[in-house]
Amino acid sequence: MILQCNYEEVSALTHGAHGYLEAGAGPEGGVAAPPVERQLIELFLDRLDGDVSVRTIEEQGELERAVDAIVEHLRSEVDLQVTIAHPAAEEAVAAYFDFAHALSVLSRLREIGEEMHAVVELISGSPPSARLAREFVFPD
C-alpha cells in the first residue's frame, strides 16, 4: 500500500522529525526522546521523500508510532508559538500548518492500518496475529 504525501506534508513531517530529534538530543532539549521513537523517526526520515510504501501491518504500526510522535511534537510547537506571541503571529501560523499537514498524514496512515487489518481478517478469518502482521505483505 502507498501512503501518499504531498510536498507540504513531506516538508512538515521533515521539519517536525528534525525538531523532535533535536529537542531530545541532550540537556538543552530537556528530557531525552525515548530511544524507540527516535529510532522509528530516524528510519521514517530515511524513507520520507514523497510517497511511502507500507508493506506490512507491523511496518504500518511503526510508521504510525513515528508520525504520531512527530504530530505531538508539532502540536507542542503550535502551543509554544501561540503563547510566546499571539495566534496570528507568522511563527504561530507556520507552526499550525506544519501540525495540520502532519496530522492529515497521520489520519491517512491510520486508515491504511485499518484497511490492512480488515484485509488480513477477511483472508484469515481472524484478527492478524503478530506473525501475520510481520509476514503478510501488501503490494504497492
N, C-alpha and C positions, 0 to 999 in steps of 0.2 A: 504494500500500500504506500501511497505517496502523501506526505504532509506538504502541502503547497504553501510556500511563503513568498510574499512579495518583497520588493526592495525595502519598504518602510519597516516591515516586520523583521526582516533579517538585520537591518540596522539597529532596531530597538533591542532585539534579543542579544546582538553582539555587544552593544553598549551596556545592557543590563548584566550580561555574563561577566564582562570585564570589571564592572563596578562591584559585583558580588565577590569576585575573586580578590580584588584589591581591598575591599572592606574587611575581609577576613584574613588578610595576609600577615598581619603582625600586630604589635602593641598599639600602633596608631589607629588600626582598624577595629579595635575593641576585641570582642570575643572571636576567636578563630572560627572560620567556617567549618562545619562538620566535614571530615575527610571524604565521606561517601558523596555528598553533594558536590564538593569541589571536584572530585574525580569525574562525576557524571557531567558536570558543566564543562569541564575541560574536554571531555570526549565529544560532547554536543557541539562545542565551538569548532572542533576539527571537522565536523560534518556540515556545518552551517554555511553553505554558500549558495543557497536558494532552496529548492525543494529537497526534502529529506525522505529517503527511503526508510520505511518501517517494516521490517521483515518478520518479526515475531512479537507475540504478546509480551514476552519478557523485555524485549527491546523497547516496546511502546511504553511499558511501565517505567523504565529507566529514563526515557526521554521526557515523560510526563513529570517525573520527580525533578529533573534538571530544570525544565521550563517553569514548574511551579516555584522553585526556589528563586529563579530569576524574576518572576512576576512579583513575588513577595518583596524582593529587594527593590524593584522599581516602584512598588506601592509605597514603600517607606521613603523613597526619594521624592515622590509627589507630596507626601505629608511634610517632609522637611522643607521643600521649596515653598510650599504654601505658607508654612508658619514663619519662615525667615523673611519673606517678602509679603506677597499677597496673591490671591488666586489668579489674577490676570497677569502677573509678572511673567516675562518671557521665559525664565527658567522653569517656573511652575507649569506653564502651558506645555513646554517641551517635555518636561518630566511626565505630565499626564499623557501625552500622545505616545511616548515610549511605553508607558504602562499599558495603555489601551491596546496598542498593537500586540504586545506580548500576551496580554490576556486573551485576545482573539485567537492567537495561535494555540494557547493552552486549551481553549474551548474546543477547537477542531481536533487537537490531539486526543482529548478525552473522548470525543465522538468516534474517532478511529479505534480507540481501545474498546469501546462498547460494541462496535461492529465486529471487531476481531473476536471478541468473546462470544458474540452471537453466532458467528460462522462456525467456530470450533464446537460450540454446544450443539448446533444443528447437525454437524457431521458426526460427532462422537456420541451424542445423546446425553451428555452430562457436562457440567461446567469444566473449563480447562484445568487439567492437573498442572503441577509445576513442570512436569516433563513435557506435556503438550505446549505449554506456554513458552518453553525454551526451544522446542524442536519443530513445531508446526510452522512452516514458512509460507508467508503470503507473498504472491508475486506482485511486482510493481505493475 
